[in-house]
Amino acid sequence: MAKTTEGFSDAERAAMKARAEELRAEGLKTKGATKAAQELEKLLEAIAAMPDDERVIAERIHLIVSEVAPQLQAKTWYGMPAWALDGKVVCFFQAAAKFESRYSTFGFQDPATLDKGTMWATSWAVTAIGPAEEQLIRELVTRSVKGA
């Protein structure tokens, strides 16, 4: 699949909805799968409700996180897309429009293992995602779950 900064393709949207359906079907066997499907749907709905420029960024981040750290569970956190491990948010996307901010942010919470020395960044302003930004997000997400 070619990488794009244009957000989800129709095929990608259909695949995510299909996965949510699969999780829901598995939920007939386990409650956890049903909850995972519901959380994924909430995340996708939150992204779909964003203004186009922020939606494209959030969609791209969701794809990156899903590829790099499939052990993270999609969910919403304060109504924004987030990805958690064992119920604790590791990383999140905060849309600028929701908080009337100048820029959106991609950030990390305490469970993320980004520690480097005695001081490190835990959030980044994001106005677009090109190849360099995608690479940084991939590296950060990978580091955030090392050892998980």
Secondary structure, DSSP 4 states (H G I P E B T S, - for coil): ----SS---HHHHHHHHHHHHHHHHHTTT-HHHHHHHHHHHHHHHHHHTS-HHHHHHHHHHHHHHHHH-TTSEEEEETTEEEEEETTEEEEEEE-HHHHT-SSEEEEE-TTS----TT----EEEES---HHHHHHHHHHHHHHTTT-
